[in-house]
């Protein structure tokens, strides 16, 4: 079974397949949560994210997605490749705001081009 130690080309292929089948959306993420894994499977590689690994959570439309960092990064690269190839405006993370709190990417603050903001939930995350 593939996991985060799987070579990047294999994980990218898995991400492409999941995007093609609609299992993963094409989405530019600007906000994600992080905490220790709780045994949930990664949305790209299907490998369990255990308590010794950091799990990255993304709120996509209608569901929450969980990733290993490597799988998240490669999924985002595939999303960027598809968005650029289509020439379309990418769907944005529904919780995304610009640095000034607005949703307007044309206000000069960097908007959707900014790096994702990570909310570190730490060990207390699993206690809730």
N, C-alpha and C positions, 0 to 999 in steps of 0.2 A: 504494500500500500504506500503511495507517495506521502511524503511528509516534508517538513521544512528543510530537511537535509537533502532533499531531492534536487538535482541540478535545475538551475533557472530555466533552461529551455523547456523542460518537462512541465514545470509549474506554469509557465506562460501558456503552453499548449492547453493545459487543464483550464486555465482562466478563459482562454478563447472559446473552448468548448462550452463552458458554463455560460458565457455571455451569449453564444450562438443559440443555445437551447432556452435562454431566458431564465436560467437558474440564478445568474448574477446580472444585475443591471449595469448599464453603461452610465456611470455617475462620477462626477468630479467631487471628491470628498473634501470638505473644508473644516470639518469638525469630527473628532472621533474620541471615544473613551478608551481608556486602557486600565487593565487590572490583571491580577494573576488569573490564569486559566482555571476553569472549574470542571473540565472534562468534556466540554462541548466540542463538536467537530468543527474544524476550519471549513469555511465556505468554499475554499479553492481546492485544498488537498485532501479533505475529509479526514485528516489525521486529528486525533484528540489533542486539545490544547490543555496540557496538564498544569498542575499547581506550581510547577517550577518554571513555567513559561509565561510570558506576558501575552495576554489576549487583547486584541484591538477590536473594538465594537464600533460599527457604523449603523446609524439609523437610516435605512433606506425606506422608500415609500412602502408602507404596509408591513414592514418586518425589520428585524435587527439582524445584521450580518456580523459574524465573528471570524477573525483571521489571526494567523501568525503574522509577525511583521514582514517577513519575506514574501509571504503569499499576498498580503495587503499591497505591498509596494509593487509587485509584479502585476496584480490585477489593475492597479491604478495606471501603470504604464500601458497596459492593453487598452484601458478606457481612453487614455490620452491619444493613443495611436488611432483608435476608431473615431474619436471626436474630430481630430485633425483631418483625417482622411475624408470624413463626410462634409466638412466645412460648416456643419451646423453648430448652433449654440448648444453647449452641453447642459444637460439637466444638472442642477446644483443640489447639494445637500439641503434638505428642507430646513435644517436648523442654521444654515449659513448666514452670517452677517459680515459686513465689511468692518474694518477697524473702527469706524466711527459709529457702528451699530446699525447702519442702514443696509438695505438689500440691493442698493444700486451700484453695480460694478463700474459704472461710468463716472463715478464721483472723484476719481483720481487717487483713491486710497489703496489701490491694488486689488481690491475686491476678490474675485474668484481666482486670481493668480497668486494669492497669498498662500503660504504653507499651511497645512492643516493644523488646527489647534488641538492639542491632546489634553484631555481631562484625565489626570492620573488619579485613579480611585484607590490604589494601593490595597493592602491587606483587609481593610475595613469593608471593601467592596463585597467580599464573599460572606461577611458576617451579616449582611442585610437580608 
